[in-house]
Amino acid sequence: MTPPLTLSSLPLFPLGSVLFPDGVLALRVFEVRYLDMVRKCHQAGAPFGVVSLTQGHEVRQAGAPEERFNDIGTLAVIEQLETPQPGLITVLCRGSQRFRITQRRHLPHGLWTADVGHIERDLTVPVPEDLKKASTALAQVLNTLQVRDPDLPHLVKPTAAQLDDCGWVANRWCELLPVPLELKQRLMELDNPLVRLELVGDVLERTGIAPS
């Protein structure tokens, strides 16, 4: 078995959300610890790591406990960066490969960095017949949202190949469904995209979004 790729001193951005591979993330960056990090990543064409918080807040607060976050996250690649005013950067990122933290460091100015190992990308697994309803419902929801607000950056029209890919369909549903952060994290961590879609399908049936 090929050993996983490793990356040293990856800057981290702990958030109260989960970034999935191929997902879109829009951020307004104004904390000093992240402004410099985002600029450097953009200039170098390098990613940063998004990890979901288990304790603490996205924005540092006086007297608040130190941030704690999950060991598994997703690389974020900056696709657009704008500076609408001094001290504010807006970025549009896309989720890339998942990673597992092997060592983390908290720098004096508040930024977290980590040594990480890359987690293999999902295998491309065709959507089985009994889960096609989840794929069809996703296409309908994305189309409805796009008609309602065509400027939303993450609402691209899916291709036939994407709608027949268990991992892609499951990940997009995970982004849309109002389920607890912990559940989204556990779903993102699953190695088997078919199992992830099966679990998403159970949620869709319980909520009546994609009835059996």
N, C-alpha and C positions, 0 to 999 in steps of 0.2 A: 504493500500500500504506500502511495506517495505521501510523504509527510506534508502537513498543511503549511501553506505559505505564512510567513511571519512578518510583522510590521512593528518597528520600534518607535516609541515616543509619539504615538498617534494622539493628536489633540481630541478631547472629548467634549461633547455638548449634551449634558444631561437634560432631558425634557420630560414633561408630564404627558408624553405620548409615545407611541411605538412607530418607528419607521420600518416599512416593509421593502424588500427588494422591488425595484421598479416603481415604487411609490414616489409621489411628489411632496416636497416639504417646503413651505414658504415661511421664512423667518424674518422678524424685525430685530436687528441686533443693535443694542445700545450699551450694554455693560462693557467696561474697559477691557475686562479679561477676554472677551470674545471678539471685540472689534479688530484688534491686532491679529488674532488668530485667523479670523475669516479672511482678512486682506491677504495674509501670507499664503493661506491655502489657495486662494483664487489666483494669485500671482504665479504660484508654483504649479498650478494645475493638480494640486494634491487634495485628497479627500480629508474629511474629519469624521469622527465617529459619533453617532447618535445612540444614546443609551437611555432607557426609561428609568425614571426616578422611583425609588421605593421609600425614600424619606427626604424631606427638604423641599425646596421650591426652585423653580427655574431661575428666578431672580433672587439674588442674595438679600437676606433681610437681617437686620441687626439682632443679635441674640438668638437667631434661629439655629437649630441643629445642623450639623454639617450634612451636605448631600450624600445620600447613599443611592446606589443604582445597580441595575442588573449587570451580570457579567457578559451577557450576550447582547450585541447591538448590531447596527447596520452602518456601513460606510455611506456617507453622504457626499455626492459629487456636485459641486457648485456649477449650475448652468447659466445663471444670470446673477449679476451683482449690480446694485445701484446705490448711490449715496444721495438721498433726497435732501438731506440737510446735515450740517456738521454734527458728529456724534451719533449718527444713525445710518445703518446700512441695512438694506433689504436684499435678501438672497432667495433664489429659487433653486432648490437642490433636488436631486433624484437619488433614491436609494439604490445602492449597488450590492456589494457582497456582504453577507453576515460575517461577524467575527466573534471570537471568544477572548475575553481579557485574561491574560496570564499574570500580569503585574500592573498595578496602578500607582500613580504618584500625584500628590496634590501640591502644586507649585505655590510659592509665597504669595503671588498676586491673585491666587484663587482658581487658576486654570488647572483642570485635570488632564493628565496624559496617561497613556497606557501602552504596554507591549501587548500585542494581540496576535492570535493565529486565525487565519481565514477559515471559515466554514464552507464546505463545498456548496455550490449552487444547487438549487432544486433540479432533479432530473425532469425532463419534459415528459409528463405522463398524460395521455389523452383522457379527457373527461368521460367516464363510463356512462352508459345509457341512463342508469338510475339517478345520475346527478346532473343530467343535461338541463333539468328545470332550473338549477342554480345558475347555470351559465346563461340561459335564456332570460331569466329574471334580471341578472346583472346587466345585460345589454339594454334591457328596457329601462332600468333605473338610470344608467349612465346617459341614455338618450334623453330621458325626461329632464335630468339635471342640466344637461348641456343646452337644451332648448330654453330652460328657465334662466340660466346664467352662462352664456357662451364664453365669458371671459375667465371663468375659473380655470386655472392652469392645468389641473389634474384630470379634467374631463375630456380626454381625447377619445375619438371614436375607436373602439377596440377592433382589432383585426380578427378574422376567422381563426387564425392560428392561436391568438391569445385566448379567445373564448373556448378553445379546445385544449387548454393547458391547465391542469389541475392547480398548479401552484399559482399561476397568474390570477385565475378566477378566485381562488381562496383568499389571496392577499388583498385583492380589491374589495371583496366583501368585508374582510377584517377591518379595512380602513373606514368603511361606510357604516357598519353596524354599531349601535350604541351599547356595546358590551364593556364590562370592566377592564381597566388597563391591564390588570394581572392576567386576565384571560387572553387578551390580545398578545401579550408577551409570550405566554405559553404556546399559543398557536404559531407565532413567528419562529419560535425555537424548534418546532417539530421538524425532523429530518425528512419525513415522508409527506410529500405534497398531496397524495391521495387521501391520507388520513386527515390532513388539515382540512381538505374540502369536505370530507364526510362529516367532520365535526361542525363545520360551517353550515352544511346542509341541515343538520339537526336543529341548529339555531333558527334557520330560515323556516323550517317546518313548524317549529314551536311558535314563531311570531306570525305565521301565516303569510310571509312574504313569498315563499315558493312552496305552496302546498303539495303534498304527496299525491 
